[in-house]
Amino acid sequence: MAEPSLPKLYSGKVRDIYDAGDDRLLMVTSDRFSAFDVVLNEAITDKGRVLTAMSAFWFEKFADLIPGHLIATEGPEITALGIADDDPDLAGRIMLTHKAEMLPVECIVRGYITGSAWKEYQAGTTHGAALPAGLLESSQLPEPVFTPSTKADLGDHDENISFERAADLIGTELAERVRDVSLRIYQEGAAWAAERGILLADTKFELGLLDGELILCDEVLTPDSSRFWPADQWVPGSTPPSFDKQPVRDYLNGLDWDKTPPPPPLGDDIVAATRARYVEAYERITGRNFADWPGVSA
C-alpha cells in the first residue's frame, strides 16, 4: 500500500500515524489484522475502510456529548496534504485529526460479562468493579461498568486496573469525568445498536486532552474496539457469534499455537467471512451502504 508523503510518526498493529502539520495528525487505517496482540500474515480486505467509516459515523453522532479529534476523512483538507480523493490505496481509510495529549489509560465499558472480565470473575476478582454473584458467561450486567486498563507497549498485553489505580494515574477529578463520559457514550451507542438488533457487549475508548478539554480519539465503537453480538442469538451461558474478530480468535484458539509470532495462516474462507462480518456490522448499525464509502470497490 502506498504511503502519504508526510513524516511518519508511528506504525502500530493496524494504524500508521503521520505528522500533518499545525498540530494535526493523519491516521491511516490499514487492513492488517491482529489477534492476541500478534499481527497475522493475511489482511482483511477493506477492514481499514470499515473502521474509518464506523468511527466517522460515531464521531458525528456523539458530537453533542463529547468533542472528537476528527477533522476530515476526505475533501479539501485532505487534498491539501497531497492526497487525491480517489487514491486507490488511501481513499476511505484516512482521518485527519487534531493532535491531543492522550491519557495513559484505556477506557473500557462492559455491559455484558465476557472475555477477560469473565475469566477474572470466575477467579473471584473483577479488578475493582462490584459484580453480583451467580452470573453466567455473556450475562447482561445490571448496569454497565467502567473497567479501565493500562496501555501496553507494542507486543505486550494491557493490564486491567481498578478505578482507584486509574485515578492515581490521571487524577481523581479527571478519572471521574473519563468514567462518566465513557459510560454515557456506551449507553447511547448500545441503545442505538439494540434498535438495530445488535448487542454491544463491551468496548474501549481512547480519550485525550486538547487545550485542556476532554475529547474522544482514535476509533469509536468499531468491530476492532468492541464486541457486537446479534441480539437474536444471545443466550447467557454461551458465547454468541459476533461481528468482531472473535471468530478468528476462536479459530486460533483451536490450534496448537502459543500466541506468539509467527502466527498460523488464515484460510481464504475465514478472511472472506471476516470481511463480511465487518461490512454487515457497519451497514446494520449505520443504515448506510458500505459500497458508497470512498475507495470501496463495487
C-alpha angles and dihedrals in degrees: 000000000000117000130222115259091245131108109277114228103176143002116202137176091283110358135061117201126206135188107251095179130242092064091303132127132206112217117198115194111207130200090247112133127210132189127179087004091298121117109230123224094240123073122216107232113244093357090128090053092050091052092048094046094048093046091050090051093052095042088058093044095050096041093110091049100047133350116252131217093234117116102167144334096199141356135068096332089058097042088050086067090059095259117129118223089234097046102144093215101041108026112113096007102075134090124189105209144175114259108245135185099251120221116239093234133075112228107225122183122188126196094169130032111248141117118024092350090060091050091050092045090054089051090052099255132098099181092256100317116121110231128175122252123254100040120154125217109282092015116153112248119235088243131002112267131213110228110172126197137196120257110250126212117253109292095018129098126250115248120227110231138182124258088250090057090050089051089053089055100047106012130268098264094050092043090055091050091048092049094047096048092044090055092048093050091049093048094050093044092047092050091050092049093045090058086059096049097262128118118213100215097181141330144183129227133198115218131185143169125256114185087339094307121120111241138179114246146178114013127348129209096335128149088258096053098034144042112237119189129188103247094219092058099047114117120165111238095043139063111255121221109263146204094229134071095289093105089058090047089051091050092049091046088059092059130080093252126133094213093250129109134312096057124209118253124265118225121239090249092058091047092051093045091050092051089050091052092052093048093047091051091053095047097045095047099041099032087226132123110248091210087069093061115102115271097014114132116228 
